[in-house]
């Protein structure tokens, strides 16, 4: 009996996802990936200098490194990538579902205080997402969540900007951000959207509710939050500024908002 087309398509998508790989590059990104037991590591290419700097991590990973000349680095990276003589081919990380991460399943216990999440509405710049991952790790957020079709995927550039945080800070991409917001709300999360024109400041909005799980939603620079996303949030809040001038980019806004919403 012939399989239905939708079954065949689903199986093909699953095989394609299993075959997907990416190259991480740079000393920090490669070192942390070598030390991450969650990572499936496939191929390691290093210069002699990088091999010395990564000696302990390479030994701990059990991998055999390929030695290469920095001038003829045999890895398919963009010409502008600063690889520092180290590149590691890996499979993307699987942190589980939104529900599992939001509930703290698989958490190593290092995050303390009321849970926080960062949701990104079409933030596509890998450098911004990498910086947000660093801030999320510093402030103990449970995860950073983007949209599958309109968010930066795991890439070497994102990992390098994250400076190792990609290996420790859950980063998920969901099909529908509004559906994810509804799921969180049904689980008791307070969902706050960041908007410069909002009447209430974020610190005032969380006062008296800091013990609740809070999700912060940030939009792309320029367009900001989409109308549907704004409507889905429990409230819109702003980051109070000293004057009516200037603005923060999305990665800086995420750091400030996480600090302001801390438990």
N, C-alpha and C positions, 0 to 999 in steps of 0.2 A: 504494500500500500504506500502510495506516495505521500510524503510529509507535506502538510500545508505550507504555503509560501511564508507565512509569518513565523512558523517554527524554524524553517531553514534560515530566514533572515536573523532570527534571534541567536541561533547556533553560530552563524558566521560572525556576528558582532562579538559574541563571547570569545571566539577563537582569535579574532583580530585584537581584542583587548588583551588577551593573554600573551600575544606576540609583540605588543607594543613595548618599546624600550626608549630610553633617553640617555644622553650623555651628560653627566655632571662634571664640572671642571672647576679648578681652583683648589688651593691647598685646604682651606677650611671646609668647603663643601664635600670634597672627596674624603677627607679624614673622618668627618662625622658620619658619612654614609658607610664607610668601612667599619665603623664601630656600632652601627645600628643593626641589631638583630632582626628588625622587621624588613630590612632591605634584601631583595634578591639581586645579587651582584653577578655580572656576567663577564666583564673584561676590564682590566686595569692597565692603563698605559701611563708611564711616568718617565721623566728624564732622570739622569743619575742624581742630580741635585734634589729633585722632588722625592726620589726614592729614599734619600737620606732623611729628609724632613718628615717623611711619612712612615719611617721604618717600623715604629711600634704599632701603628694602626694596621699596616700591611700584615705584620706578623699575627696580630690578634684576629684579623679577618680570615687567615688561612689561604688567602689568594696568592697566586703567582703572578707577579707584575711583568708586563712587557716593557723593556727599556727602549726608549726612542730618543732621537736627536730633536732638540727643541726647534731647530730650523726646518725640519721635515716631520712635523708631528702628525702621525698617521690616524687622525681622528676627524670625523666629519663635523667640525665646529664652524660657526660663522667666522669670517675673517677677523672681525673685531673682538672676538672672545679672548679675554686675558686668562689663559689656562694655567699659568704659573708652572707648566711642566707636568700637570697631573690631570687625568681624565678617567672617569669611571662609567662604564655602561651598566645601567640598572633597569629594573622594571619599576613602574610607578608604585607608590605605596598604597596600601588598602587599609584605611582606618576604620572601616565598618560603615554602618548606616548613620544617618542623622540622629535617629532615636537612640542608638547605642552611644554615640559620642555625647549627646546632650545629657544622657543619664549618667555619664562618667564611667561607662563600662570600658574596661581595659586601661583605665587611668592608673598611673603608677603611684598615685598618692602624693606626688610632689606639689600639686596645685591645692591651695588651701583657700578657705573663705567661700562665700556664696558664688555659684558658677556664673561665668560670663561667656558670651559668644560674640563673634563679629561676623556679620553677614554683608556681603559685597554685591551691590546691584550693578552688574556690568562693568566691573573694574577689570580692564583687560591688560594694563601695563604690567609686565612681570616684575619690573623693578619696584613698583608700588606695592604689589602683592607680597613680594619678598620682604620689603620693609615692614609691612603690616604683620607678617608672620613673626618677625623679630619682636615687635611690640607686644603681640599677643602672648608670646612666650614669657617676656619679661613681666607682664602684668597678670599672668596665670589664667588666660582665657582657655576654655576647653577646646575650642576649634575656631578656625576661620572657614567660612562657607561661601562659595561662589556659585555661579550658574554654569552648567555644562557648556552651553554654546556661546556664552558671552563672558567668560572669565579666563584669566591667564591659566593655562595648564601647567603641570610640572615641566619645567625646562631647566637647562643648565644656567641660563641667565637668572631665572627666579631663585634657584638654589644658591647661586653665588651671592646675590643680594641678601638673601635670608641668612647667610653666614652660618649655616648649620641648623638654623631653626626649623627648616623643612623636615629634618629627620626626627624632630621631637614634638613639633607642634602640629596637631591634626589639621589637614587641609582637605576639605571635601568640596565637590561640585555636584549640585542637585539639579534636577530637570527643571523645576519650577520654584522660584523664590517665594512667591505668594503662598504656595502650598506648604513650603517649609516653615514659613512664618505661622501659618495656621496650626501646623503640627506642634510647634513650640508653644503657642498660646494655649492650646488644649492641654498641654503638659504643665501649665502654670507659669510659663515664662512671660515676663514683661518685655515687650518689643518696642524699642525706641528708635525712630528714624532721625538721622542727623540732617537738618535743613537750616541754612543760614537765616531764613526769614521767619523761623519758628518764634513764637512769642515767649516760650519758656526756656530757660537755660537748663542744661543737662543736670547740673548739681541740684537745682531746685526740684527737678522732676524725680530724682532718685531719693531725695531726702525722706526719711521715714520708710523707705522701701529697699534699702540697701541689702537687707537680708534675703530678698527675693532673687531668683535667677533672672538675669537681665541679658537680652540680646540687643546689640547695637547694629543698626543698618546704615551703611554708607554707600552713596552713589558715586558714579564716575565724575571726575572733574569736568566742569562745564555743565553737562546735562543734569547732574545730581540724581536724585531718586526719581524713578518713573512714577507716573500718576497712580498706577495700580499698586505699586509698592508703598507709596505714601498712604494710600487708603487702607492698606492691610495693617499698618503699624498701630499700636495702641496710642501712641502720641508722637508728635514731631518735636524735637528739641534742638537747641542751638548750643554752640560753644561760645560762651561770653567772651567778648573782645574788649580791649581797652579803649578802642575808638571805632568809628564807623568806616574803617578803611582796611584794605588788605584782606587776605583769606589764606587758609592753610590748604596745602595739597592733601589728598585723601589719606596718604600714609601718616602724615603728621596729625591730621584730624583723628585718625584711629587711635594713635598713642594718647592724645589729650583726652579723648572720650573714655578710653579704658581707665585712665587714671582718675578722671572725674567720677566714674561709676563704680570705683572700687568698693569692696565690702567693708 
